[in-house]
Amino acid sequence: MKLRVEVVALDCLMVRLFDEIAEANMPWMLAASESLRAAFGKDLIDLVPSYTTLMVHYDLTALSPTQARELIAEALIDLSPNARTRGKCHVLPVWYDLSVGPELSLLSQRSGLAMEEVIRRHSEREYQVFALGFAPGFAFMGLVDEALAAPRLSTPRKKVAAGSVGIAERQTAAYPVVSPGGWNLIGRTPAKLFDRNRDGYSLMQPGDTVRFEAVDHAEFINLGGDDTPLEAQA
Amino acid sequence: MSRLTIEASTPLCLLQDAGRFGVRHLGVTQGGAADWRSMSWANWLLGNGLDAPVIEITLGGFTVVAEDDCVLALAGADLGARVDDEPLAPWRSFRLNKGQRLQFTQPLLGARAYLAAPGGFDAPKVLGSSSTVVREELGGLDGMGHALSKGASLNYSGNSVMLLRKLTADQRPDLKLDTPLDLVLGAQIGEFSGQSLFDAFNSVWNVDSRADRMGIRLLGPALQYQGKPMISEGIPLGAVQVPPDGQPIVLLNDRQTIGGYPRLGALTPLALARLAQCLPGAQVRLRPVVQEVAHREQVEYLRLFLNH
């Protein structure tokens, strides 16, 4: 870990912990987040984690840039990941089917693997939540089996159904609400990923881990899933 | 409780406050008034908290009728406001009596006007704020992120201040763009080519028509980033990011929370307040400023609001 603190705005500093995306970063990122939150207390406006960085947005009426740097330095002395700072583990049911995940066939062709094998490889791994972004509750997770890695669609869809599960490069994600999107879709989850009435709002938080579990159509419907085919929604 | 009825509105007329905080790690955008300074003055004129919910009217096309005698305040752009047939200049509180009509016609100076009511307009707080973010379906009158619409009622619960006020010449922000916009230099600044650094701070930039509450694109010489591709990271308000086409985009309140384009840095809050009042075609210049200096200027400016 090579820690740097960089200027990003009048009242924001970037804490850069790593240079590469890696699953092993996450315990350190969680420990650093917790320590920074405690150090800044009520003077912290927002802390935005993403893969290798933590952006600290602090109250400029309470702290000068120099004071904020001092707080960061103090918070990160003797940093070490521990059991307390481990994220939650979620299991997301997914109905893998061409009608809701049309790129199953594309990924199968690219990799030379049967569709069943694509599904098996996607659902056998435990993924890290590296960051949330793009939309409320949209979690960037990885890393996906190299054979399944695929670039984003050259023309993004105008409308991707809520719950759609996709792959882009070596990352995977599920769309919390209907939105435009360019990821390769392979299935759909009935899980409600963002809920303004839930404590913490987002099902997944940075640093959590996620496993996808294949379910059949009947169970998907049973769990409250909407099986409207993608084309019918466009 | 007093009441206004909306007779005309557009998708660009939105309820806003200072923004949504403490939830950006969940991918929730900041939101809030694009020109925080004008919003603050509108609230100040009525003795409100500076972040009380106001109406952000962009470009015009907004009309309300008073259902009761009201005292309101107007700050920001001059959008050709009229109370019945009388012109109403911004930066003042004013009476709108029962049956009178307040109408915003077209931009005469600036782009965004802010209308405040005693105690702030009533709206539910969603994730801690009433700010309307249409894309995220958050905030606004019904909490679901809708723009203000014709026929809707605007309520407020504060007591009317009887003494009408207007800002002094010293207090009144200058919406003209004669001085450059201050930009706090960011960490990637050294990764741009020497020519690009010269161009960034010595060119006239044209405000593009591709401008909304997510960002404002600037047109000028193409800037060249020579560093490594970046991993997505948090983006501050006012960030000036440079996508591969070299044309900078200044990111505003409704920007996405993380992104991977290199940045020159970020505009100061005061520079951002001025840029938010620019119409497409306006010309702006950028000026580098050091973080500590910009911080002192901002703290100094905020003292103006302490006078009553």
Interface residues (C-beta under 8 A of the other chain):
Chain A: E6 V7 V8 A9 L10 D11 C12 M14 E20 I21 I45 D46 L47 V48 P49 S50 Y51 T52 T53 L54 M55 H57 L60 T61 S64 P65 T66 A131 L132 G133 F134 A135 P136 G137 F138 F140 V177 F194 R196 Y201 S202 Q205 P206
Chain B: F21 G22 V23 R24 H25 L26 G27 V28 Q30 V126 L127 R135 E136 E137 L138 V184 L185 G186 A187 I231 S232 E233 G234 I235 P236 L237 G238 A239 Q256 T257 I258 G259 R263 G265 A266 T268 P269 Q291 E292 A294 H295 Q298 V299 L302
